[in-house]
């Protein structure tokens, strides 16, 4: 059974995931701001691991709440107010409610990898940049 078939079975049944192994499988560079891989992908919720490759400008999601557990890396983030910029590090939990504008303005140490739980599932095109010149859904994230 290959990795894709194994993931399909886990999506149906649940299972055990080695987050450290998944986190180290991301390439060193990417054409998009982020790369992700889905661990579960159901209409009511999705669970992903993703890596950030460069600072992420202010944006929001219209269809889901996003809960992020920092697996590796350090940086800063803010929610709704850039003046409230704060650091994040491994072990921190960041919670972004639907439509809450958020950003990762500074990556301080690489790789920045998060475990994400999205409720309901986050569609790949569900990203709205506050300044449309900052990006598009296709330039925001891609799967590995």
Secondary structure, DSSP 8 states (H G I E B T S, - for coil): --HHHHHHHHHHH-----HHHHHHTS-S--SSSEEEEEEEEETTEEEEEEEE-S-EEEEE-SS-EEEEEEEEEEEEEEES-GGG-EEE-TT-EEEE-TT--EEEEEEEEEEEEEEEEEES---TT--EESSGGG--HHHHEEE-
